[in-house]
Amino acid sequence: MRTLTISHDVRNRLAFWALAGLALFVAHDAVFLAQVGPGKALVADLRTAGHEYWGSASFLLLLIALIGGAATWLRVGNLRRQASSLGAAPASSQPVARRFVSTWWRLATLVAVAFAVQENVEHLIAHGHAPIAGALLGPEYPLALPVIGFVSAFAAALCALVARTQEALVVAIQAALQRPIRAPSLGVRPPARLSSRIGSVLARRGAGRAPPALDFV
C-alpha cells in the first residue's frame, strides 16, 4: 500500500513538471503573439534577439510533455482496469475547484518565474542588459502576466481533472485491497430423501406362500 502511494505521488510530480514545461512553451510564444501579432514580425522575434535556441528548446519541451501525457494516460487506464478487476468503485475526492486554485497559483508562479529568467538571460545575451522585473511588468511585456495567467489556468484545470480521477481510483483500489477476504460458505447438503418408503418384505403380495418344493431325483 505504501509503495502504491509513493509511486502515485512521484508520478504526479513528474506530470506536473512536464505540464509546467508545456505551459512555459505555450505562454512564451503566446506573449509575443499577443504583443506583436501573427506574421513575419513574430517569426523574427522568435528567431533573433537571443531566441536562436528556442526552436530546439521548444521541441524538447513538447517531447517531455508528450511523454508525460502518454504516461499519465496509461496510468489512468491501468488504474481503471485494476479497480474494475477488484470491483472497486471510484471514491469521492477533493473538489475540482479547490484543487484547481491550488494548482493554478503554483503553476502560474512557476511559469512566470521561468519566463522572467528566460527573458532576462536572452536580453543579457542579445543586448548586454537585463530588464529584471520588467520582463513581467515593464513596457516591453505589457501582456506577459495576463497571458501567463490564462495559459496556466487552462493547464491547471486539465491537471486538476486528471489528478482527481487518479486519486479517486487509487483510494478505491486501496479500500478494496484492505477489505478482508471472506472464504466462500460451504453449506452442508441435506441427505437425499427417498421419494417412497421401502415396505416390509412380509407385507408384500405373496408373502404368505411357502417356497416352491424342490424335487430331488
Protein Blocks (a to p, Z undefined) as FASTA:
>chain_A
ZZmmmmmmmmmmmmmmmmmmmmmmmmmmmmmmmmnogcjklmmmmmgghilmmmmmmmmm
mmmmmmmmmmmmmmmmmmmmmmmmnopacdddddfklmmmmmmmmmmmmmmmmmmmmmmm
mmmmmnopaekjmmmmmmklmmlmmmmmmmmmmmmmmmmmmmmmmmmmmmmmmmmmmpcc
dddddddddddddfbdcddfklpghklpccdddddZZ
